[in-house]
Amino acid sequence: MSNIAIFASGSGSNAQNIIEYFQNSKNTHVKCILCNSLKAFVLERARNLNVNSFVFDRKGFYNENKVLDYLKSQEIDIVVLAGFLWLIPENLIKAYPNKIINIHPALLPKYGGKGMYGMHVHQAVVDNNEQESGITIHYVNERYDEGDIIFQAKCKVDSTDTPDDVARKVHELEYKHFPRVIEQVILKSN
Ligand code: GAR
């Protein structure tokens, strides 16, 4: 059995989609949601889906081993970042080499880096009159959005699209591909 931990900071629609995808799996289990905000809607989704959650603050994440200890106690094999906005500290990167995966809502290396998340990304794509955007699923290293790319998928951006339109197209790609790519990464690493 491979155990997944999902880190999320906000709404958690991807987290929910991944949980539902693996709900009937015999060899993969989403064990817990980790979150850096008590107010995040993803915690309500976790409750509704009967998945345990663990909330931490900056101190617990960066200056202590609380999160790593929790992951170990849950026997986590793979960490999935689904709308998680903090940089991953070195202790986690070292404990899970090539076992932490992030999804970014654009075609990296474009529109990545600190401050480039959620609607900021889609706004920048529209402001620059891009004709396409998409998703990038990549391994996580100690820098924002720079780890090796596993998978990308594109969508068209029309000249009349608003940032909300782009967000909707990108979310569709995320729901379609992210769980499947996670499954492939797990199969490869076993
Ligand atoms: C997703 O679009 C994800 O790609 C993005 O945040 C959104 C979270 O949506 N992540 C980043 O921007 C990371 N830099 P969700 O909470 O509904 O899954």
Boltz pocket constraint, residues with backbone or C-beta under 6 A from the ligand:
constraints:
  - pocket:
      binder: B
      contacts: [[A, 8], [A, 10], [A, 11], [A, 12], [A, 13], [A, 14], [A, 15], [A, 82], [A, 83], [A, 84], [A, 85], [A, 103], [A, 104], [A, 105], [A, 116], [A, 117], [A, 118], [A, 121], [A, 170], [A, 171], [A, 174]]
      max_distance: 6.0
